[in-house]
Amino acid sequence: MPLSDNEQRLLEQMERALYAEDPKFASTMRGASRRPGAGRRFAVGGAGFAVGVIVLLVGVMQQQVVVGALGFVLMLASTAFAVSHRRTGPAGVVSQDGTVRQTGSRRRRGGASFMQRLEQRWDRRRDEG
């Protein structure tokens, strides 16, 4: 059931008040969007974990400590793989003088700093409402 206009305005006011009072908490609660390929990483990690459990149980049933330990290590590695965040591509290019130059989409747009762009977006949203 969608919210009424009055409820939406009230919710927006509450969000603005939360951002004004504690911006760090508000940004933490907003959460990060899922990265592309995260579902695949979870699936591969889950499958590896399941295989690790099976190997661990086989090792315990046959009383082979090495096989059980390998199963545990496989479970641990697959869990680490599933929850890890990998950056794709280089973050910048290192020049011969040792300075780092950002590449591609990581460059600043229009010369404005990150904080200035955030403030501009915030002002636009406030003016629209």
N, CA, C and O of each residue as an XYZ file, in Angstrom:
516
protein
N       0.843     -1.170      0.000
C       0.000      0.000      0.000
C       0.890      1.236      0.000
O       1.692      1.416      0.917
N       0.763      2.093     -1.016
C       1.624      3.275     -1.106
C       1.274      4.303     -0.034
O       0.165      4.337      0.497
N       2.270      5.138      0.257
C       2.084      6.196      1.241
C       1.307      7.355      0.624
O       1.423      7.631     -0.570
N       0.521      8.023      1.450
C      -0.189      9.218      0.974
C       0.826     10.360      0.820
O       1.971     10.265      1.262
N       0.370     11.427      0.186
C       1.259     12.581     -0.010
C       1.701     13.163      1.322
O       2.863     13.535      1.490
N       0.772     13.242      2.270
C       1.102     13.778      3.588
C       2.138     12.893      4.287
O       3.077     13.399      4.902
N       1.968     11.582      4.191
C       2.922     10.657      4.812
C       4.290     10.746      4.150
O       5.313     10.678      4.831
N       4.318     10.898      2.831
C       5.596     11.036      2.127
C       6.317     12.312      2.544
O       7.530     12.295      2.755
N       5.584     13.422      2.667
C       6.196     14.677      3.110
C       6.733     14.538      4.529
O       7.827     15.014      4.835
N       5.967     13.891      5.388
C       6.400     13.694      6.768
C       7.667     12.835      6.823
O       8.590     13.124      7.585
N       7.700     11.788      6.017
C       8.880     10.929      5.962
C      10.096     11.696      5.453
O      11.193     11.535      5.988
N       9.920     12.518      4.441
C      11.028     13.319      3.924
C      11.535     14.307      4.972
O      12.741     14.521      5.093
N      10.616     14.909      5.730
C      11.028     15.824      6.795
C      11.821     15.091      7.863
O      12.814     15.611      8.372
N      11.389     13.894      8.202
C      12.108     13.097      9.203
C      13.505     12.738      8.700
O      14.473     12.779      9.459
N      13.607     12.384      7.408
C      14.912     12.061      6.833
C      15.834     13.277      6.869
O      17.006     13.161      7.229
N      15.307     14.439      6.498
C      16.128     15.661      6.524
C      16.592     15.968      7.943
O      17.741     16.354      8.159
N      15.694     15.796      8.903
C      16.065     16.057     10.296
C      17.143     15.082     10.758
O      18.066     15.466     11.477
N      17.025     13.826     10.346
C      18.033     12.841     10.712
C      19.380     13.197     10.104
O      20.405     13.116     10.781
N      19.392     13.591      8.827
C      20.649     13.987      8.190
C      21.250     15.211      8.868
O      22.466     15.295      9.044
N      20.403     16.152      9.244
C      20.915     17.363      9.884
C      21.469     17.060     11.269
O      22.472     17.644     11.681
N      20.817     16.144     11.992
C      21.232     15.843     13.353
C      22.467     14.949     13.399
O      23.397     15.213     14.160
N      22.480     13.897     12.591
C      23.593     12.951     12.623
C      23.844     12.393     11.221
O      23.364     11.307     10.897
N      24.587     13.122     10.385
C      24.782     12.679      9.000
C      25.534     11.361      8.882
O      25.263     10.576      7.973
N      26.477     11.107      9.791
C      27.237      9.856      9.712
C      26.332      8.657      9.949
O      26.406      7.670      9.219
N      25.472      8.736     10.973
C      24.538      7.650     11.260
C      23.558      7.472     10.107
O      23.253      6.344      9.718
N      23.064      8.580      9.559
C      22.099      8.506      8.470
C      22.702      7.841      7.241
O      22.044      7.029      6.591
N      23.948      8.176      6.916
C      24.569      7.550      5.748
C      24.864      6.083      6.004
O      24.829      5.277      5.074
N      25.156      5.719      7.259
C      25.377      4.321      7.597
C      24.088      3.529      7.461
O      24.098      2.407      6.953
N      22.986      4.099      7.907
C      21.709      3.407      7.846
C      21.180      3.299      6.428
O      20.431      2.374      6.116
N      21.561      4.236      5.563
C      21.102      4.171      4.183
C      21.658      2.925      3.504
O      20.979      2.313      2.680
N      22.893      2.544      3.846
C      23.479      1.335      3.296
C      24.044      1.552      1.916
O      23.782      2.563      1.263
N      24.813      0.600      1.493
C      25.437      0.669      0.176
C      24.621     -0.139     -0.814
O      24.023     -1.155     -0.460
N      24.600      0.312     -2.038
C      23.914     -0.454     -3.053
C      24.729     -1.705     -3.368
O      25.950     -1.722     -3.213
N      24.045     -2.732     -3.804
C      24.740     -3.970     -4.128
C      25.619     -3.768     -5.340
O      25.232     -3.120     -6.312
N      26.779     -4.319     -5.266
C      27.712     -4.202     -6.375
C      27.381     -5.247     -7.430
O      26.836     -6.304     -7.109
N      27.706     -4.959     -8.689
C      27.487     -5.959     -9.723
C      28.330     -7.197     -9.448
O      29.507     -7.085     -9.105
N      27.747     -8.346     -9.593
C      28.473     -9.587     -9.368
C      28.444    -10.066     -7.934
O      29.003    -11.119     -7.630
N      27.804     -9.317     -7.036
C      27.757     -9.730     -5.633
C      26.954    -11.014     -5.480
O      27.318    -11.882     -4.686
N      25.880    -11.140     -6.223
C      25.068    -12.358     -6.164
C      25.858    -13.578     -6.608
O      25.739    -14.654     -6.022
N      26.658    -13.404     -7.637
C      27.479    -14.507     -8.123
C      28.529    -14.881     -7.085
O      28.806    -16.063     -6.881
N      29.115    -13.882     -6.428
C      30.110    -14.169     -5.387
C      29.478    -14.928     -4.233
O      30.085    -15.853     -3.694
N      28.248    -14.543     -3.842
C      27.561    -15.242     -2.767
C      27.243    -16.676     -3.175
O      27.368    -17.595     -2.365
N      26.833    -16.873     -4.426
C      26.490    -18.213     -4.896
C      27.724    -19.119     -4.918
O      27.670    -20.261     -4.462
N      28.825    -18.607     -5.448
C      30.058    -19.402     -5.494
C      30.556    -19.682     -4.080
O      30.976    -20.797     -3.771
N      30.505    -18.660     -3.223
C      30.920    -18.848     -1.839
C      30.040    -19.841     -1.109
O      30.536    -20.655     -0.330
N      28.728    -19.784     -1.352
C      27.800    -20.728     -0.718
C      28.034    -22.153     -1.187
O      27.992    -23.092     -0.392
N      28.281    -22.312     -2.482
C      28.559    -23.651     -3.008
C      29.863    -24.184     -2.429
O      29.937    -25.354     -2.053
N      30.882    -23.350     -2.353
C      32.147    -23.769     -1.755
C      31.989    -24.130     -0.291
O      32.611    -25.077      0.190
N      31.151    -23.372      0.426
C      30.895    -23.673      1.827
C      30.216    -25.034      1.973
O      30.578    -25.827      2.842
N      29.222    -25.297      1.110
C      28.519    -26.582      1.164
C      29.470    -27.741      0.873
O      29.411    -28.773      1.542
N      30.346    -27.578     -0.121
C      31.329    -28.626     -0.418
C      32.273    -28.800      0.767
O      32.652    -29.923      1.100
N      32.652    -27.700      1.399
C      33.515    -27.773      2.572
C      32.872    -28.531      3.719
O      33.538    -29.303      4.409
N      31.572    -28.313      3.927
C      30.859    -29.050      4.978
C      30.858    -30.541      4.669
O      31.071    -31.367      5.557
N      30.618    -30.878      3.415
C      30.599    -32.293      3.019
C      31.973    -32.919      3.232
O      32.074    -34.020      3.773
N      33.030    -32.228      2.812
C      34.388    -32.750      2.986
C      34.713    -32.888      4.476
O      35.335    -33.865      4.892
N      34.293    -31.915      5.265
C      34.512    -31.991      6.714
C      33.801    -33.201      7.312
O      34.387    -33.927      8.115
N      32.557    -33.422      6.933
C      31.816    -34.567      7.461
C      32.420    -35.893      7.011
O      32.475    -36.841      7.794
N      32.870    -35.972      5.770
C      33.528    -37.195      5.294
C      34.797    -37.446      6.097
O      35.076    -38.584      6.478
N      35.561    -36.403      6.356
C      36.777    -36.551      7.140
C      36.500    -37.014      8.555
O      37.242    -37.828      9.105
N      35.420    -36.493      9.155
C      35.068    -36.902     10.519
C      34.574    -38.343     10.530
O      34.941    -39.120     11.412
N      33.750    -38.699      9.560
C      33.201    -40.058      9.520
C      34.286    -41.099      9.277
O      34.216    -42.206      9.812
N      35.281    -40.756      8.481
C      36.355    -41.710      8.199
C      37.524    -41.541      9.161
O      38.549    -42.208      9.023
N      37.373    -40.668     10.114
C      38.391    -40.394     11.125
C      39.731    -40.005     10.506
O      40.791    -40.457     10.938
N      39.655    -39.164      9.496
C      40.852    -38.642      8.839
C      40.932    -37.137      9.138
O      40.180    -36.335      8.585
N      41.836    -36.793     10.002
C      41.952    -35.411     10.466
C      42.333    -34.471      9.321
O      41.838    -33.345      9.256
N      43.191    -34.915      8.434
C      43.643    -34.054      7.338
C      42.474    -33.700      6.421
O      42.347    -32.548      6.006
N      41.628    -34.661      6.104
C      40.480    -34.402      5.232
C      39.504    -33.453      5.931
O      38.975    -32.538      5.299
N      39.264    -33.659      7.211
C      38.391    -32.766      7.965
C      38.947    -31.359      8.025
O      38.201    -30.389      7.895
N      40.252    -31.239      8.219
C      40.880    -29.926      8.261
C      40.781    -29.237      6.896
O      40.554    -28.029      6.830
N      40.948    -29.988      5.822
C      40.802    -29.412      4.478
C      39.369    -28.920      4.248
O      39.162    -27.872      3.636
N      38.403    -29.660      4.728
C      37.010    -29.228      4.617
C      36.773    -27.933      5.359
O      36.080    -27.043      4.867
N      37.354    -27.828      6.555
C      37.206    -26.599      7.334
C      37.868    -25.421      6.628
O      37.301    -24.331      6.566
N      39.060    -25.642      6.100
C      39.767    -24.574      5.384
C      38.973    -24.149      4.152
O      38.909    -22.961      3.835
N      38.366    -25.113      3.457
C      37.542    -24.791      2.296
C      36.319    -23.960      2.702
O      35.945    -23.020      2.002
N      35.705    -24.309      3.827
C      34.574    -23.530      4.324
C      35.002    -22.095      4.645
O      34.311    -21.136      4.301
N      36.129    -21.970      5.297
C      36.635    -20.653      5.688
C      36.974    -19.811      4.455
O      36.623    -18.633      4.389
N      37.652    -20.413      3.489
C      38.052    -19.685      2.283
C      36.836    -19.269      1.455
O      36.800    -18.160      0.924
N      35.845    -20.146      1.342
C      34.668    -19.795      0.549
C      33.852    -18.697      1.221
O      33.267    -17.859      0.534
N      33.802    -18.686      2.551
C      33.115    -17.609      3.255
C      33.841    -16.288      3.049
O      33.208    -15.259      2.810
N      35.155    -16.311      3.139
C      35.936    -15.095      2.910
C      35.744    -14.595      1.483
O      35.653    -13.388      1.262
N      35.683    -15.490      0.527
C      35.461    -15.110     -0.870
C      34.089    -14.465     -1.050
O      33.950    -13.473     -1.765
N      33.084    -15.033     -0.400
C      31.717    -14.538     -0.574
C      31.530    -13.137     -0.004
O      30.778    -12.341     -0.566
N      32.194    -12.826      1.087
C      31.976    -11.534      1.729
C      33.015    -10.490      1.367
O      32.895     -9.339      1.788
N      34.027    -10.854      0.603
C      35.071     -9.893      0.257
C      34.579     -8.944     -0.831
O      33.741     -9.301     -1.659
N      35.118     -7.735     -0.808
C      34.806     -6.729     -1.823
C      36.083     -6.454     -2.589
O      37.080     -6.010     -2.019
N      36.047     -6.714     -3.855
C      37.229     -6.458     -4.672
C      36.964     -5.272     -5.571
O      35.896     -5.137     -6.167
N      37.960     -4.422     -5.651
C      37.876     -3.297     -6.571
C      38.281     -3.791     -7.945
O      39.273     -4.505     -8.093
N      37.521     -3.413     -8.933
C      37.857     -3.813    -10.284
C      38.601     -2.687    -10.967
O      38.209     -1.523    -10.880
N      39.660     -3.036    -11.637
C      40.416     -2.052    -12.392
C      41.326     -1.215    -11.528
O      41.221     -1.222    -10.302
N      42.216     -0.497    -12.173
C      43.157      0.325    -11.423
C      42.491      1.569    -10.866
O      41.553      2.104    -11.458
N      42.984      2.023     -9.722
C      42.460      3.236     -9.114
C      43.132      4.467     -9.699
O      42.622      5.579     -9.561
N      44.260      4.281    -10.345
C      44.970      5.405    -10.929
C      46.213      4.920    -11.643
O      46.527      3.730    -11.638
N      46.910      5.849    -12.251
C      48.133      5.538    -12.977
C      49.285      6.251    -12.281
O      49.205      7.446    -11.997
N      50.347      5.517    -12.011
C      51.512      6.096    -11.359
C      52.450      6.629    -12.428
O      52.885      5.891    -13.312
N      52.758      7.919    -12.341
C      53.671      8.543    -13.295
C      55.110      8.213    -12.920
O      55.367      7.628    -11.868
N      56.050      8.594    -13.790
C      57.452      8.311    -13.517
C      57.978      9.090    -12.322
O      58.917      8.654    -11.657
N      57.373     10.250    -12.047
C      57.824     11.025    -10.893
C      57.192     10.558     -9.583
O      57.469     11.127     -8.527
N      56.346      9.528     -9.642
C      55.780      8.942     -8.428
C      54.406      9.454     -8.065
O      53.819      8.986     -7.090
N      53.872     10.404     -8.819
C      52.536     10.906     -8.517
C      51.487      9.983     -9.127
O      51.750      9.292    -10.110
N      50.301      9.980     -8.534
C      49.207      9.139     -9.020
C      48.180     10.018     -9.699
O      47.720     11.009     -9.133
N      47.826      9.646    -10.920
C      46.821     10.374    -11.687
C      45.605      9.468    -11.808
O      45.721      8.323    -12.244
N      44.433      9.980    -11.422
C      43.219      9.174    -11.498
C      42.819      8.988    -12.941
O      43.059      9.852    -13.785
N      42.195      7.831    -13.222
C      41.816      7.513    -14.594
C      40.315      7.382    -14.711
O      39.617      7.163    -13.722
N      39.826      7.517    -15.930
C      38.440      7.217    -16.270
C      37.415      7.960    -15.454
O      37.476      9.181    -15.309
N      36.458      7.199    -14.915
C      35.323      7.795    -14.219
C      35.683      8.321    -12.841
O      34.848      8.948    -12.190
N      36.879      8.089    -12.388
C      37.259      8.540    -11.059
C      37.740      9.995    -11.054
O      38.013     10.546     -9.988
N      37.845     10.613    -12.215
C      38.255     12.006    -12.278
C      37.144     12.898    -11.758
O      35.967     12.539    -11.796
N      37.534     14.055    -11.276
C      36.543     15.014    -10.808
C      35.802     15.612    -11.982
O      36.383     15.875    -13.035
N      34.520     15.821    -11.789
C      33.707     16.426    -12.838
C      33.569     17.917    -12.565
O      33.145     18.329    -11.485
N      33.928     18.707    -13.547
C      33.711     20.137    -13.455
C      34.568     20.849    -12.424
O      34.289     22.005    -12.106
N      35.581     20.219    -11.897
C      36.469     20.864    -10.961
C      35.932     20.973     -9.547
O      36.646     21.454     -8.668
N      34.702     20.546     -9.291
C      34.139     20.638     -7.948
C      34.614     19.457     -7.114
O      34.772     18.343     -7.614
N      34.837     19.725     -5.841
C      35.263     18.644     -4.958
C      34.072     17.743     -4.644
O      32.926     18.083     -4.936
N      34.355     16.619     -4.058
C      33.317     15.656     -3.697
C      32.293     16.301     -2.767
O      31.088     16.162     -2.974
N      32.767     16.999     -1.756
C      31.866     17.628     -0.794
C      31.029     18.727     -1.457
O      29.853     18.888     -1.133
N      31.620     19.472     -2.370
C      30.870     20.507     -3.061
C      29.756     19.903     -3.909
O      28.645     20.431     -3.947
N      30.055     18.796     -4.591
C      29.024     18.129     -5.382
C      27.902     17.611     -4.488
O      26.729     17.714     -4.847
N      28.255     17.048     -3.313
C      27.225     16.575     -2.391
C      26.353     17.726     -1.914
O      25.132     17.595     -1.841
N      26.979     18.857     -1.590
C      26.211     20.015     -1.138
C      25.294     20.525     -2.241
O      24.159     20.915     -1.968
N      25.772     20.528     -3.484
C      24.936     20.960     -4.593
C      23.742     20.037     -4.776
O      22.627     20.505     -5.004
N      23.963     18.739     -4.678
C      22.859     17.778     -4.796
C      21.868     17.969     -3.655
O      20.656     17.914     -3.865
N      22.379     18.190     -2.454
C      21.516     18.395     -1.290
C      20.660     19.648     -1.485
O      19.459     19.628     -1.213
N      21.273     20.734     -1.955
C      20.530     21.968     -2.178
C      19.448     21.779     -3.239
O      18.334     22.279     -3.085
N      19.774     21.053     -4.326
C      18.778     20.796     -5.368
C      17.598     20.013     -4.816
O      16.447     20.330     -5.115
N      17.875     18.995     -4.017
C      16.783     18.182     -3.450
C      15.928     19.011     -2.499
O      14.704     18.877     -2.485
N      16.562     19.859     -1.711
C      15.822     20.688     -0.759
C      14.943     21.677     -1.498
O      13.815     21.934     -1.079
N      15.445     22.244     -2.603
C      14.673     23.218     -3.364
C      13.487     22.577     -4.072
O      12.449     23.216     -4.245
N      13.634     21.308     -4.485
C      12.545     20.620     -5.176
C      11.369     20.341     -4.237
O      10.214     20.400     -4.660
N      11.650     20.039     -2.972
C      10.609     19.639     -2.021
C       9.943     20.784     -1.448
O       9.039     20.625     -0.627
